[in-house]
Amino acid sequence: MIWETKVTLERIQLPEGNFLSLEIEELVNLEATIDALFIELEKTGESALLEELCPYFGCVWPSARGLTEYLLEHSPEEKGGTRILEVGCGLAVPSLALAKHLKFSKIIATDFHPEVPKFLAKNIARNRISSDRFNYEPLDWRNPPENLARFGVVMGSDVLYEKAHPADLAEALVRLVKPLGRVIIADPGRPYLPVFVEEMNARGFFAKPRVYTVPADPVRGETLPHSTKDVQVFDFRKP
């Protein structure tokens, strides 16, 4: 696909005190890549595939940064090793950071975009991520398999961007997490967030948001230098 040759390398310095950094290969310019992809698909008569193939996964979004900061401050290993699932992972920065930081847990990052594994393979190798700690599996959280074992922690960032998502996501997350597990969601303040919180509350999961100020949206060439974005992180649990 067109975006494979238009990438850049970003070094992400993780919160001070963790002595961690990640090198992440990502798109140079998201908007330009979308435009180029549309032109390519239009030439082949496949423009209807734009929504399905749109490479939103290919940037480090503010919510991924906020979620990563929260996870490194509030370890999923508070009660020992556990199984961790990231839904809609994209470049999987939170999962990769945990794979370098945690000692006992297994992290599974998931997404349904067909190009995600190619980017992940490069970033896994570049950051020397052990397969003992991290694995990737294709998964559409809207249709998780019935036989998928539940996880101690289920997490995701910026996954509430359609009208049906609040109820659908809440239902999927509750199905995927263990009864006493944690559902950790980061969001940049999208309109559907309040409805999602209500949906989680209705299912017995509650959380107070923590706000993290992180670098702003990754549209290369359009984002002002040093601009920031507030991200809310919710660590849902049952009382």
C-alpha positions as CSV (number, residue, x, y, z in Angstrom):
1,M,0.0,0.0,0.0
2,I,1.0,3.7,-0.5
3,W,1.9,4.4,3.1
4,E,4.6,1.8,3.3
5,T,7.2,4.2,1.9
6,K,6.1,7.3,3.7
7,V,7.2,6.7,7.3
8,T,9.3,8.3,9.9
9,L,10.9,7.2,13.2
10,E,9.8,8.8,16.5
11,R,11.5,8.3,19.8
12,I,9.0,8.3,22.7
13,Q,10.6,9.1,26.0
14,L,8.4,7.4,28.6
15,P,7.6,9.1,32.0
16,E,10.7,10.0,34.1
17,G,11.6,7.4,36.6
18,N,10.9,4.5,34.4
19,F,14.1,4.9,32.3
20,L,12.3,3.7,29.2
21,S,12.0,4.9,25.7
22,L,10.5,3.5,22.5
23,E,11.4,4.0,18.9
24,I,8.2,3.9,16.8
25,E,8.0,3.8,13.0
26,E,4.9,5.8,12.0
27,L,3.4,7.7,9.1
28,V,5.1,11.0,8.1
29,N,1.8,12.8,7.5
30,L,-1.6,11.1,8.2
31,E,-3.8,13.5,6.1
32,A,-1.5,13.3,3.1
33,T,-1.4,9.5,3.4
34,I,-5.2,9.3,3.4
35,D,-5.4,11.5,0.3
36,A,-2.8,9.4,-1.5
37,L,-4.6,6.2,-0.5
38,F,-7.9,7.6,-1.8
39,I,-6.3,8.4,-5.2
40,E,-4.8,4.9,-5.4
41,L,-8.1,3.2,-4.6
42,E,-10.0,5.4,-7.0
43,K,-7.7,4.4,-9.8
44,T,-8.4,0.8,-9.2
45,G,-12.1,1.3,-8.8
46,E,-12.0,0.4,-5.1
47,S,-12.7,3.8,-3.4
48,A,-15.4,2.1,-1.3
49,L,-12.6,0.5,0.7
50,L,-11.2,3.8,1.9
51,E,-13.1,3.6,5.2
52,E,-12.0,0.0,5.9
53,L,-8.3,0.7,4.9
54,C,-8.0,4.2,6.2
55,P,-4.6,4.2,8.1
56,Y,-5.6,5.9,11.3
57,F,-3.6,3.2,13.0
58,G,-0.4,4.6,11.7
59,C,0.3,7.5,14.1
60,V,1.0,7.8,17.8
61,W,-2.2,9.4,19.0
62,P,-2.5,11.5,22.2
63,S,-4.7,9.0,23.9
64,A,-2.1,6.3,23.4
65,R,0.5,8.5,25.1
66,G,-1.9,9.3,28.0
67,L,-2.8,5.6,28.5
68,T,0.9,4.7,28.5
69,E,1.7,7.3,31.2
70,Y,-1.2,6.0,33.3
71,L,-0.2,2.4,33.0
72,L,3.4,3.1,34.1
73,E,2.1,5.0,37.1
74,H,-0.6,2.4,38.0
75,S,0.9,-1.0,37.2
76,P,-1.4,-3.8,36.0
77,E,0.8,-6.0,38.2
78,E,-0.5,-4.5,41.4
79,K,-1.6,-8.0,42.4
80,G,1.0,-9.9,40.5
81,G,1.2,-11.1,36.9
82,T,-1.9,-11.1,34.7
83,R,-3.1,-11.4,31.2
84,I,-3.5,-8.0,29.4
85,L,-5.5,-7.2,26.3
86,E,-5.3,-4.1,24.2
87,V,-8.2,-3.5,21.8
88,G,-7.9,-1.3,18.6
89,C,-4.1,-1.1,19.3
90,G,-2.9,0.6,16.2
91,L,0.9,1.0,16.8
92,A,0.3,-0.5,20.2
93,V,2.5,2.0,22.2
94,P,0.9,1.1,25.5
95,S,1.3,-2.6,25.0
96,L,5.0,-2.2,23.8
97,A,5.7,0.0,26.9
98,L,4.2,-2.6,29.2
99,A,6.2,-5.4,27.5
100,K,9.4,-3.5,28.4
101,H,8.3,-2.5,31.9
102,L,6.4,-5.4,33.4
103,K,8.1,-8.5,34.8
104,F,5.5,-11.3,34.9
105,S,2.5,-10.4,32.7
106,K,1.6,-11.4,29.1
107,I,0.3,-8.6,26.8
108,I,-1.8,-9.3,23.7
109,A,-2.3,-6.4,21.4
110,T,-5.2,-6.6,18.9
111,D,-6.6,-4.7,15.9
112,F,-8.4,-5.5,12.7
113,H,-6.6,-3.3,10.1
114,P,-4.6,-5.6,7.8
115,E,-1.5,-3.4,7.8
116,V,-1.1,-3.3,11.6
117,P,1.1,-6.4,11.8
118,K,3.6,-5.0,9.3
119,F,4.2,-1.9,11.4
120,L,4.2,-3.9,14.6
121,A,6.8,-6.4,13.3
122,K,9.3,-3.6,12.7
123,N,8.6,-1.8,16.0
124,I,8.8,-5.1,17.9
125,A,12.2,-5.8,16.4
126,R,13.5,-2.2,16.8
127,N,12.6,-2.2,20.5
128,R,13.7,-5.8,21.2
129,I,10.3,-6.8,22.6
130,S,10.3,-10.4,23.9
131,S,7.6,-12.8,22.6
132,D,7.4,-14.0,26.2
133,R,5.8,-10.7,27.1
134,F,4.1,-9.6,24.0
135,N,2.0,-11.0,21.2
136,Y,-0.3,-9.7,18.4
137,E,-3.6,-11.2,17.3
138,P,-6.1,-9.9,14.7
139,L,-9.3,-9.1,16.5
140,D,-12.4,-6.9,15.9
141,W,-13.6,-6.0,19.4
142,R,-17.1,-5.6,18.1
143,N,-17.1,-9.4,17.4
144,P,-14.8,-11.1,19.9
145,P,-14.9,-14.9,19.6
146,E,-17.0,-16.6,22.3
147,N,-14.2,-18.9,23.3
148,L,-11.7,-16.1,24.0
149,A,-10.5,-16.4,27.6
150,R,-11.0,-13.4,29.9
151,F,-8.3,-11.0,30.8
152,G,-7.2,-9.4,34.1
153,V,-6.8,-6.0,32.3
154,V,-8.5,-4.9,29.1
155,M,-7.4,-1.5,27.7
156,G,-7.8,0.8,24.7
157,S,-7.2,4.3,23.6
158,D,-9.4,6.6,21.4
159,V,-11.8,3.9,20.4
160,L,-15.1,5.9,20.8
161,Y,-15.5,7.6,17.4
162,E,-18.9,6.3,16.1
163,K,-22.4,6.6,17.5
164,A,-22.8,2.9,18.2
165,H,-19.5,2.6,20.0
166,P,-20.4,3.5,23.6
167,A,-22.8,0.6,24.1
168,D,-21.0,-1.9,21.8
169,L,-17.6,-1.2,23.3
170,A,-18.9,-1.4,26.9
171,E,-20.6,-4.7,26.2
172,A,-17.5,-6.1,24.5
173,L,-15.1,-5.0,27.3
174,V,-17.3,-6.5,30.0
175,R,-17.3,-9.8,28.1
176,L,-13.5,-9.7,27.7
177,V,-12.5,-8.8,31.3
178,K,-12.5,-11.0,34.4
179,P,-15.3,-10.2,36.9
180,L,-12.8,-8.5,39.2
181,G,-10.5,-7.2,36.5
182,R,-9.8,-3.7,35.2
183,V,-11.0,-1.9,32.1
184,I,-8.7,1.0,31.3
185,I,-9.8,3.5,28.6
186,A,-8.1,6.7,27.4
187,D,-10.0,9.3,25.4
188,P,-9.3,12.8,24.1
189,G,-12.8,14.0,25.0
190,R,-14.8,12.8,22.1
191,P,-18.6,13.4,22.2
192,Y,-19.5,9.8,22.8
193,L,-17.3,9.5,26.0
194,P,-20.1,10.5,28.5
195,V,-22.5,7.9,27.1
196,F,-19.8,5.3,27.3
197,V,-19.2,6.1,31.0
198,E,-22.9,5.7,31.6
199,E,-22.9,2.3,29.8
200,M,-20.0,1.1,31.9
201,N,-21.7,2.3,35.1
202,A,-24.9,0.4,34.1
203,R,-22.8,-2.8,33.9
204,G,-21.4,-2.2,37.4
205,F,-18.0,-0.7,36.5
206,F,-17.0,2.7,37.8
207,A,-14.0,5.1,37.5
208,K,-13.0,8.7,38.1
209,P,-11.0,10.2,35.2
210,R,-7.3,11.2,35.5
211,V,-6.2,13.9,33.0
212,Y,-2.8,13.7,31.3
213,T,-1.5,16.6,29.1
214,V,0.4,15.1,26.2
215,P,1.7,16.1,22.7
216,A,-1.2,16.9,20.4
217,D,-2.6,15.1,17.4
218,P,0.0,13.7,15.0
219,V,-0.8,15.4,11.7
220,R,2.7,16.0,10.5
221,G,3.2,19.5,9.1
222,E,0.0,20.8,10.5
223,T,0.4,20.4,14.3
224,L,1.9,23.5,15.9
225,P,5.3,22.9,17.7
226,H,4.9,22.0,21.4
227,S,1.0,22.0,21.2
228,T,-0.6,19.7,23.7
229,K,-3.8,17.7,24.3
230,D,-5.6,16.7,27.5
231,V,-6.4,13.0,27.6
232,Q,-8.8,11.5,30.1
233,V,-8.0,8.0,31.5
234,F,-10.6,5.9,33.2
235,D,-9.7,2.8,35.2
236,F,-13.0,1.0,35.5
237,R,-13.5,-1.6,38.2
238,K,-16.4,-3.1,40.1
239,P,-16.8,-1.8,43.7
